[in-house]
């Protein structure tokens, strides 16, 4: 799609949340903004390495705070992933 339109995807914006339904916009590098399904928008952003932003009111309504102890667990897991190598998953015979 992007090749056919000869444009790139600049950002994906999650713009709203109403009655449990999210809304999104694709913002192209030629300045065009298109309303799109959030699931498709996020999938496209992930495939192209495009940043995804959400309006602050959407985060306030749909976001969930992470308790400090869970944040500590997340950080410990990140450190584990940073230090693990493929050899650590080898089979023992």
Secondary structure, 3 states (H helix, E strand, C coil): CHHHHCCCEEEEEEEEEECCEEEEEEEECCCCEEEECHHHHHHHHHHHCCEEEECHHHHHHHCCCCCHHHHHHHHHHHHHHHHCCHHHHCCCC
